[in-house]
């Protein structure tokens, strides 16, 4: 009986192996990189630093401002 159940288990394993999707190492590695939380955090921090760089360097550039005022006075002629 023990020999029959081990053969049956082996047969099931062999059938599962043929049905299971075949993925190569590059695909598995790519999925691991895509779903790695620490890698996503590091990427977010990097992108935030890249976006903050132009803002930080703008402080060294000259600041230009323009202001204009106008008024008009009408007087009644008598």
C-alpha positions as CSV (number, residue, x, y, z in Angstrom):
1,X,0.0,0.0,0.0
2,X,2.8,2.4,0.9
3,X,4.5,1.7,-2.4
4,X,1.3,2.4,-4.3
5,X,0.7,5.8,-2.6
6,X,4.3,6.9,-3.3
7,X,3.9,6.0,-7.0
8,X,0.6,7.8,-7.1
9,X,2.2,10.9,-5.5
10,X,5.1,10.7,-8.0
11,X,2.6,10.5,-10.9
12,X,0.7,13.5,-9.6
13,X,3.9,15.5,-9.2
14,X,5.0,14.5,-12.7
15,X,1.6,15.7,-14.1
16,X,1.7,18.9,-12.2
17,X,5.2,19.6,-13.4
18,X,4.0,19.3,-17.0
19,X,1.0,21.6,-16.5
20,X,2.8,24.2,-14.4
21,X,3.8,27.3,-16.3
22,X,7.4,27.2,-17.3
23,X,9.3,30.4,-16.3
24,X,12.9,31.0,-16.8
25,X,15.2,32.6,-14.3
26,X,15.1,36.0,-16.0
27,X,11.4,36.1,-15.8
28,X,11.3,35.2,-12.1
29,X,14.1,37.7,-11.3
30,X,12.2,40.4,-13.2
31,X,9.0,39.7,-11.2
32,X,11.0,39.8,-8.0
33,X,12.5,43.2,-8.9
34,X,9.1,44.5,-9.9
35,X,7.4,43.5,-6.7
36,X,10.2,44.4,-4.2
37,X,8.9,46.9,-1.7
38,X,12.4,48.2,-0.7
39,X,13.3,48.7,-4.3
40,X,10.2,50.7,-4.9
41,X,10.9,52.9,-1.9
42,X,14.4,53.6,-3.1
43,X,13.2,54.4,-6.6
44,X,10.6,56.8,-5.1
45,X,13.3,58.6,-3.0
46,X,15.5,58.8,-6.1
47,X,12.7,60.4,-8.2
48,X,11.9,62.8,-5.4
49,X,15.5,63.9,-5.3
50,X,15.7,64.3,-9.0
51,X,12.6,66.5,-9.0
52,X,13.9,68.6,-6.1
53,X,17.2,69.4,-7.8
54,X,15.9,72.1,-10.2
55,X,14.1,73.7,-7.3
56,X,17.2,73.8,-5.2
57,X,19.4,75.1,-8.0
58,X,16.9,77.9,-8.8
59,X,17.9,79.7,-5.6
60,X,21.3,80.5,-7.2
61,X,19.7,82.1,-10.3
62,X,18.8,85.8,-10.3
63,X,15.3,86.7,-9.3
64,X,13.4,89.1,-11.5
65,X,10.2,90.8,-10.6
66,X,8.1,93.4,-12.3
67,X,5.5,95.7,-10.8
68,X,3.4,98.4,-12.4
69,X,0.8,100.8,-11.0
70,X,-1.4,103.2,-12.8
71,X,-4.0,105.8,-11.9
72,X,-6.2,108.1,-13.8
73,X,-7.9,111.2,-12.5
74,X,-10.8,112.9,-14.3
75,X,-12.0,116.2,-13.3
76,X,-15.2,117.8,-14.2
77,X,-14.9,120.9,-16.4
78,X,-17.1,123.8,-15.4
